[in-house]
Amino acid sequence: RKVKPYMSERRQARINEVQVWAAERPGVFTKLNDEAVKAIRWAHRKGKLQREIAAIYDISQSLVSLIIRNEAWTHV
């Protein structure tokens, strides 16, 4: 699939390689895993503040909020 029609074939081939690699390894750059998400939800139920949880996992407070409200990591 051509991203930019004016790109060279070599550049386009490299983009395609990266897209295939990323599709084969979803979540490779994520800081969390299923167990961490469960721990985040548990810590919130026990009264820990969202910003404290965020600092522990080096993520944003807004991501913690999304996880707690089950709007992110919904499969866990």
DORO-520868 format. One record per residue: residue in one letter; residue number from 0; x, y, z of N, C-alpha, C in turn. Coordinates in pm, whole numbers, padded with zeros to 5 digits. Atoms other than C-alpha are relative to their C-alpha. Layout:
{code: A, pos: NUM, n.c1: X, n.c2: Y, n.c3: Z, ca.c1: X, ca.c2: Y, ca.c3: Z, c.c1: X, c.c2: Y, c.c3: Z}
...
This chain:
{code: R, pos: 0, n.c1: 00085, n.c2: -00118, n.c3: 00000, ca.c1: 00000, ca.c2: 00000, ca.c3: 00000, c.c1: 00088, c.c2: 00123, c.c3: 00000}
{code: K, pos: 1, n.c1: -00082, n.c2: -00120, n.c3: 00015, ca.c1: 00144, ca.c2: 00334, ca.c3: -00103, c.c1: -00047, c.c2: 00108, c.c3: 00096}
{code: V, pos: 2, n.c1: 00033, n.c2: -00103, n.c3: -00097, ca.c1: 00151, ca.c2: 00589, ca.c3: 00179, c.c1: 00002, c.c2: 00137, c.c3: -00066}
{code: K, pos: 3, n.c1: -00016, n.c2: -00129, n.c3: 00069, ca.c1: 00276, ca.c2: 00885, ca.c3: -00023, c.c1: 00038, c.c2: -00030, c.c3: -00144}
{code: P, pos: 4, n.c1: -00028, n.c2: 00033, n.c3: 00140, ca.c1: 00266, ca.c2: 00872, ca.c3: -00403, c.c1: 00135, c.c2: 00053, c.c3: -00050}
{code: Y, pos: 5, n.c1: -00126, n.c2: -00058, n.c3: 00046, ca.c1: 00582, ca.c2: 01084, ca.c3: -00433, c.c1: 00122, c.c2: -00062, c.c3: 00067}
{code: M, pos: 6, n.c1: -00113, n.c2: 00066, n.c3: -00066, ca.c1: 00799, ca.c2: 00857, ca.c3: -00214, c.c1: 00070, c.c2: -00094, c.c3: -00096}
{code: S, pos: 7, n.c1: -00075, n.c2: 00096, n.c3: 00081, ca.c1: 01073, ca.c2: 00651, ca.c3: -00367, c.c1: -00045, c.c2: -00141, c.c3: 00034}
{code: E, pos: 8, n.c1: 00037, n.c2: 00140, n.c3: -00023, ca.c1: 01015, ca.c2: 00279, ca.c3: -00401, c.c1: 00075, c.c2: -00057, c.c3: 00120}
{code: R, pos: 9, n.c1: -00081, n.c2: 00050, n.c3: -00111, ca.c1: 01297, ca.c2: 00211, ca.c3: -00155, c.c1: -00058, c.c2: 00045, c.c3: 00134}
{code: R, pos: 10, n.c1: 00059, n.c2: -00054, n.c3: -00124, ca.c1: 01145, ca.c2: 00436, ca.c3: 00111, c.c1: -00133, c.c2: -00067, c.c3: 00029}
{code: Q, pos: 11, n.c1: 00131, n.c2: 00064, n.c3: -00017, ca.c1: 00801, ca.c2: 00288, ca.c3: 00054, c.c1: 00016, c.c2: -00145, c.c3: 00047}
{code: A, pos: 12, n.c1: -00025, n.c2: 00138, n.c3: -00041, ca.c1: 00942, ca.c2: -00065, ca.c3: 00089, c.c1: 00037, c.c2: -00005, c.c3: 00148}
{code: R, pos: 13, n.c1: -00040, n.c2: -00005, n.c3: -00142, ca.c1: 01098, ca.c2: 00029, ca.c3: 00424, c.c1: -00121, c.c2: 00025, c.c3: 00090}
{code: I, pos: 14, n.c1: 00122, n.c2: -00026, n.c3: -00077, ca.c1: 00768, ca.c2: 00169, ca.c3: 00550, c.c1: -00085, c.c2: -00126, c.c3: 00008}
{code: N, pos: 15, n.c1: 00078, n.c2: 00123, n.c3: 00001, ca.c1: 00593, ca.c2: -00150, ca.c3: 00448, c.c1: 00059, c.c2: -00105, c.c3: 00093}
{code: E, pos: 16, n.c1: -00066, n.c2: 00094, n.c3: -00091, ca.c1: 00852, ca.c2: -00359, ca.c3: 00636, c.c1: -00033, c.c2: 00032, c.c3: 00145}
{code: V, pos: 17, n.c1: 00028, n.c2: -00043, n.c3: -00138, ca.c1: 00798, ca.c2: -00157, ca.c3: 00953, c.c1: -00146, c.c2: -00028, c.c3: 00034}
{code: Q, pos: 18, n.c1: 00142, n.c2: 00024, n.c3: -00026, ca.c1: 00420, ca.c2: -00183, ca.c3: 00921, c.c1: -00026, c.c2: -00149, c.c3: 00024}
{code: V, pos: 19, n.c1: 00016, n.c2: 00144, n.c3: -00018, ca.c1: 00442, ca.c2: -00562, ca.c3: 00886, c.c1: 00057, c.c2: -00041, c.c3: 00135}
{code: W, pos: 20, n.c1: -00062, n.c2: 00033, n.c3: -00128, ca.c1: 00679, ca.c2: -00584, ca.c3: 01183, c.c1: -00088, c.c2: 00043, c.c3: 00116}
{code: A, pos: 21, n.c1: 00086, n.c2: -00051, n.c3: -00107, ca.c1: 00450, ca.c2: -00370, ca.c3: 01398, c.c1: -00128, c.c2: -00082, c.c3: 00012}
{code: A, pos: 22, n.c1: 00123, n.c2: 00079, n.c3: -00002, ca.c1: 00145, ca.c2: -00575, ca.c3: 01301, c.c1: 00024, c.c2: -00138, c.c3: 00061}
{code: E, pos: 23, n.c1: -00032, n.c2: 00133, n.c3: -00054, ca.c1: 00321, ca.c2: -00899, ca.c3: 01398, c.c1: 00031, c.c2: 00005, c.c3: 00148}
{code: R, pos: 24, n.c1: -00038, n.c2: -00012, n.c3: -00140, ca.c1: 00421, ca.c2: -00765, ca.c3: 01739, c.c1: -00081, c.c2: 00109, c.c3: 00069}
{code: P, pos: 25, n.c1: 00081, n.c2: -00104, n.c3: -00064, ca.c1: 00129, ca.c2: -00571, ca.c3: 01885, c.c1: 00041, c.c2: 00021, c.c3: 00145}
{code: G, pos: 26, n.c1: -00031, n.c2: -00031, n.c3: -00139, ca.c1: 00205, ca.c2: -00395, ca.c3: 02209, c.c1: 00145, c.c2: -00014, c.c3: 00038}
{code: V, pos: 27, n.c1: -00140, n.c2: 00020, n.c3: -00031, ca.c1: 00579, ca.c2: -00437, ca.c3: 02181, c.c1: 00059, c.c2: 00117, c.c3: 00078}
{code: F, pos: 28, n.c1: -00054, n.c2: -00118, n.c3: -00068, ca.c1: 00636, ca.c2: -00085, ca.c3: 02312, c.c1: -00081, c.c2: 00038, c.c3: 00124}
{code: T, pos: 29, n.c1: 00086, n.c2: -00034, n.c3: -00113, ca.c1: 00376, ca.c2: -00094, ca.c3: 02590, c.c1: 00076, c.c2: -00013, c.c3: 00132}
{code: K, pos: 30, n.c1: -00061, n.c2: 00005, n.c3: -00132, ca.c1: 00474, ca.c2: -00031, ca.c3: 02951, c.c1: -00077, c.c2: -00094, c.c3: 00092}
{code: L, pos: 31, n.c1: 00086, n.c2: 00080, n.c3: -00086, ca.c1: 00191, ca.c2: -00243, ca.c3: 03089, c.c1: -00024, c.c2: -00138, c.c3: -00059}
{code: N, pos: 32, n.c1: 00048, n.c2: 00131, n.c3: 00043, ca.c1: 00079, ca.c2: -00602, ca.c3: 03074, c.c1: -00130, c.c2: -00027, c.c3: 00075}
{code: D, pos: 33, n.c1: 00129, n.c2: 00030, n.c3: -00061, ca.c1: -00241, ca.c2: -00774, ca.c3: 03185, c.c1: 00006, c.c2: 00002, c.c3: 00153}
{code: E, pos: 34, n.c1: -00013, n.c2: 00004, n.c3: -00146, ca.c1: -00114, ca.c2: -00829, ca.c3: 03540, c.c1: 00012, c.c2: 00140, c.c3: 00058}
{code: A, pos: 35, n.c1: -00014, n.c2: -00138, n.c3: -00048, ca.c1: -00016, ca.c2: -00463, ca.c3: 03579, c.c1: -00134, c.c2: 00071, c.c3: -00002}
{code: V, pos: 36, n.c1: 00132, n.c2: -00063, n.c3: 00010, ca.c1: -00361, ca.c2: -00353, ca.c3: 03464, c.c1: -00090, c.c2: -00048, c.c3: 00115}
{code: K, pos: 37, n.c1: 00078, n.c2: 00053, n.c3: -00113, ca.c1: -00524, ca.c2: -00582, ca.c3: 03721, c.c1: 00047, c.c2: 00064, c.c3: 00131}
{code: A, pos: 38, n.c1: -00055, n.c2: -00062, n.c3: -00122, ca.c1: -00291, ca.c2: -00439, ca.c3: 03988, c.c1: -00041, c.c2: 00146, c.c3: 00010}
{code: I, pos: 39, n.c1: 00043, n.c2: -00140, n.c3: 00001, ca.c1: -00381, ca.c2: -00083, ca.c3: 03885, c.c1: -00144, c.c2: 00009, c.c3: 00048}
{code: R, pos: 40, n.c1: 00141, n.c2: -00002, n.c3: -00041, ca.c1: -00752, ca.c2: -00155, ca.c3: 03922, c.c1: -00014, c.c2: -00037, c.c3: 00148}
{code: W, pos: 41, n.c1: 00005, n.c2: 00041, n.c3: -00140, ca.c1: -00693, ca.c2: -00329, ca.c3: 04255, c.c1: 00048, c.c2: 00114, c.c3: 00091}
{code: A, pos: 42, n.c1: -00054, n.c2: -00110, n.c3: -00082, ca.c1: -00481, ca.c2: -00040, ca.c3: 04390, c.c1: -00101, c.c2: 00113, c.c3: 00010}
{code: H, pos: 43, n.c1: 00101, n.c2: -00106, n.c3: -00003, ca.c1: -00753, ca.c2: 00207, ca.c3: 04295, c.c1: -00115, c.c2: -00038, c.c3: 00093}
{code: R, pos: 44, n.c1: 00107, n.c2: 00045, n.c3: -00090, ca.c1: -01018, ca.c2: -00001, ca.c3: 04472, c.c1: 00042, c.c2: 00009, c.c3: 00146}
{code: K, pos: 45, n.c1: -00051, n.c2: -00007, n.c3: -00137, ca.c1: -00796, ca.c2: -00001, ca.c3: 04781, c.c1: 00026, c.c2: 00144, c.c3: 00045}
{code: G, pos: 46, n.c1: -00010, n.c2: -00140, n.c3: -00041, ca.c1: -00786, ca.c2: 00382, ca.c3: 04779, c.c1: 00123, c.c2: 00076, c.c3: -00044}
{code: K, pos: 47, n.c1: -00119, n.c2: -00070, n.c3: 00048, ca.c1: -00457, ca.c2: 00466, ca.c3: 04611, c.c1: -00040, c.c2: 00103, c.c3: -00104}
{code: L, pos: 48, n.c1: 00031, n.c2: -00108, n.c3: 00094, ca.c1: -00466, ca.c2: 00794, ca.c3: 04417, c.c1: 00051, c.c2: -00034, c.c3: -00140}
{code: Q, pos: 49, n.c1: -00038, n.c2: 00026, n.c3: 00138, ca.c1: -00449, ca.c2: 00785, ca.c3: 04040, c.c1: 00140, c.c2: 00050, c.c3: -00032}
{code: R, pos: 50, n.c1: -00133, n.c2: -00054, n.c3: 00029, ca.c1: -00140, ca.c2: 01006, ca.c3: 04029, c.c1: 00110, c.c2: -00085, c.c3: 00065}
{code: E, pos: 51, n.c1: -00097, n.c2: 00089, n.c3: -00064, ca.c1: 00038, ca.c2: 00772, ca.c3: 04274, c.c1: 00018, c.c2: -00128, c.c3: -00083}
{code: I, pos: 52, n.c1: -00007, n.c2: 00120, n.c3: 00084, ca.c1: -00048, ca.c2: 00471, ca.c3: 04059, c.c1: 00077, c.c2: 00030, c.c3: -00128}
{code: A, pos: 53, n.c1: -00068, n.c2: -00040, n.c3: 00124, ca.c1: 00069, ca.c2: 00657, ca.c3: 03748, c.c1: 00151, c.c2: 00009, c.c3: 00022}
{code: A, pos: 54, n.c1: -00143, n.c2: -00014, n.c3: -00028, ca.c1: 00404, ca.c2: 00733, ca.c3: 03910, c.c1: 00067, c.c2: -00137, c.c3: 00015}
{code: I, pos: 55, n.c1: -00055, n.c2: 00134, n.c3: -00018, ca.c1: 00457, ca.c2: 00368, ca.c3: 04004, c.c1: 00028, c.c2: -00067, c.c3: -00134}
{code: Y, pos: 56, n.c1: -00012, n.c2: 00068, n.c3: 00130, ca.c1: 00404, ca.c2: 00247, ca.c3: 03647, c.c1: 00058, c.c2: 00089, c.c3: -00110}
{code: D, pos: 57, n.c1: -00056, n.c2: -00095, n.c3: 00097, ca.c1: 00554, ca.c2: 00553, ca.c3: 03474, c.c1: -00093, c.c2: 00019, c.c3: -00120}
{code: I, pos: 58, n.c1: 00102, n.c2: -00028, n.c3: 00102, ca.c1: 00232, ca.c2: 00623, ca.c3: 03284, c.c1: -00073, c.c2: 00127, c.c3: 00042}
{code: S, pos: 59, n.c1: 00073, n.c2: -00122, n.c3: -00033, ca.c1: 00002, ca.c2: 00924, ca.c3: 03272, c.c1: -00119, c.c2: -00029, c.c3: 00091}
{code: Q, pos: 60, n.c1: 00119, n.c2: 00013, n.c3: -00084, ca.c1: -00275, ca.c2: 00984, ca.c3: 03521, c.c1: -00123, c.c2: -00024, c.c3: -00085}
{code: S, pos: 61, n.c1: 00117, n.c2: 00018, n.c3: 00087, ca.c1: -00518, ca.c2: 01002, ca.c3: 03231, c.c1: -00012, c.c2: -00145, c.c3: -00047}
{code: L, pos: 62, n.c1: 00006, n.c2: 00141, n.c3: 00037, ca.c1: -00424, ca.c2: 00648, ca.c3: 03124, c.c1: -00051, c.c2: -00084, c.c3: 00117}
{code: V, pos: 63, n.c1: 00050, n.c2: 00070, n.c3: -00118, ca.c1: -00481, ca.c2: 00526, ca.c3: 03479, c.c1: -00151, c.c2: 00017, c.c3: 00008}
{code: S, pos: 64, n.c1: 00144, n.c2: -00026, n.c3: -00002, ca.c1: -00824, ca.c2: 00689, ca.c3: 03467, c.c1: -00073, c.c2: -00084, c.c3: -00103}
{code: L, pos: 65, n.c1: 00063, n.c2: 00081, n.c3: 00106, ca.c1: -00906, ca.c2: 00517, ca.c3: 03137, c.c1: -00003, c.c2: -00148, c.c3: 00038}
{code: I, pos: 66, n.c1: -00006, n.c2: 00140, n.c3: -00041, ca.c1: -00797, ca.c2: 00181, ca.c3: 03276, c.c1: -00103, c.c2: -00028, c.c3: 00108}
{code: I, pos: 67, n.c1: 00094, n.c2: 00018, n.c3: -00111, ca.c1: -01003, ca.c2: 00222, ca.c3: 03593, c.c1: -00144, c.c2: 00000, c.c3: -00050}
{code: R, pos: 68, n.c1: 00136, n.c2: -00008, n.c3: 00055, ca.c1: -01312, ca.c2: 00319, ca.c3: 03392, c.c1: -00026, c.c2: -00104, c.c3: -00109}
{code: N, pos: 69, n.c1: 00010, n.c2: 00108, n.c3: 00099, ca.c1: -01251, ca.c2: 00020, ca.c3: 03164, c.c1: -00019, c.c2: 00054, c.c3: -00143}
{code: E, pos: 70, n.c1: 00002, n.c2: -00057, n.c3: 00134, ca.c1: -01208, ca.c2: 00244, ca.c3: 02858, c.c1: 00131, c.c2: -00029, c.c3: -00073}
{code: A, pos: 71, n.c1: -00126, n.c2: 00047, n.c3: 00058, ca.c1: -00854, ca.c2: 00118, ca.c3: 02800, c.c1: 00029, c.c2: -00135, c.c3: 00062}
{code: W, pos: 72, n.c1: -00030, n.c2: 00135, n.c3: -00046, ca.c1: -00730, ca.c2: -00238, ca.c3: 02834, c.c1: -00130, c.c2: -00072, c.c3: 00037}
{code: T, pos: 73, n.c1: 00133, n.c2: 00056, n.c3: -00027, ca.c1: -01092, ca.c2: -00354, ca.c3: 02814, c.c1: -00001, c.c2: -00152, c.c3: -00002}
{code: H, pos: 74, n.c1: -00004, n.c2: 00146, n.c3: 00009, ca.c1: -00991, ca.c2: -00713, ca.c3: 02741, c.c1: 00045, c.c2: -00065, c.c3: 00131}
{code: V, pos: 75, n.c1: -00049, n.c2: 00055, n.c3: -00127, ca.c1: -00849, ca.c2: -00753, ca.c3: 03094, c.c1: -00111, c.c2: 00005, c.c3: 00103}
